[in-house]
């Protein structure tokens, strides 16, 4: 899952700001030992995304001061609920071309404009001809707001990573696969790791049932969500999964582990439950035996010199960029003569450009009326041009999709891409998983439709999705 980085000897603050609560731990590496300095936390009344960064930062600072935390350098849990995922099969191309291929796939298939996302990817290899990548995107505005809140609190972030990716051994080193579920009080975070990479990352809510003051995890509902998650994965990766690993300190975890084997029997998974409270983390000895928390996992991973696969902190400006920004527009002693010479050169260059501009302006004036007429014609053409292709195959694809989508509007398409009159990609939104699965199953049973594959599921209320299928008589099942 990780590769070695330069180890850190300075103290580091791990932070978890998810779901209205702040968790903090300051640890320092001394040789092969992690020493826990300060640890604490408390509720946050402010919302990271809705309230002003100055107010959120002030509240963060207040909680940290109460815990005696003075360290500024930090790594922060990026909420998994912010993350969108996109599964891609990587063709047999040169390694140097893979990054460009993935960038094109992200631009084409993410439900949001890729320029609005901070994207990280994880690569997998399930054998010859079976290479995959999962691209994870987080809205850039969310990352910017998180940075602003931390800056207002006087903190200096070193990394933004989903804490579940920092747990030990979430991606098996032997290339096999497992599902790791981190149980919180009211939700569960799910990570699927296989073939050396992170395949999927999800947050599941509404799994806890409270009756008569007793909390109970709904094993059947969790198993159903797992089936939905796995069904969206390529078979080459899905077949490698053999273990379902439950961890966390949430009440009812052991009871859930006892009920799950029967619920996930059809998935062929062995269920294991772990309450981490060990003496080591990422190969380093802990000075005490604390419970595993998101902030501890992140700080420990960073100090152990392990580079996580998913990093969403934008790169910082280089020292040259900072120097240029610092000294731009200031008069430096001893450069007056050089400045005057540069000014003369600039005036000469400006004069030449002005003459060229005058020449081009004359040419434009001569053709302006003709260009205006053409633009008016183009405007009329665009206004009355049909939004769909009139080719018979394309109309037939639209008809099949209209027949498969529910009449009540619980599933809707935002875009339909038809390539070479055969491969069709649909992106849209759905009210819930059940409506989407019903649509997919109905489409799979239709004539001239084959190889229906779900490419992306993310978000909630409404959820976002993409799926693809093959069209044509040759594809008729």
Helices and strands as residue ranges (DSSP letters): E 3-4, E 12-16, G 18-20, E 21-30, E 33-43, H 53-66, E 73-77, G 80-82, E 83-90, H 95-109, G 114-116, E 117-125, E 131-139, H 140-152, E 156-161, G 163-166, E 177-183, E 187-194, E 197-205, E 208-211, E 214-217, H 219-231, H 235-238, E 241-247, H 253-263, G 265-267, E 270-274, E 280-281, E 284-286, H 294-303, E 306-307, H 319-327, H 336-384, H 392-404, E 411-419, E 423-430, H 433-444, E 449-458, E 463-471, G 473-475
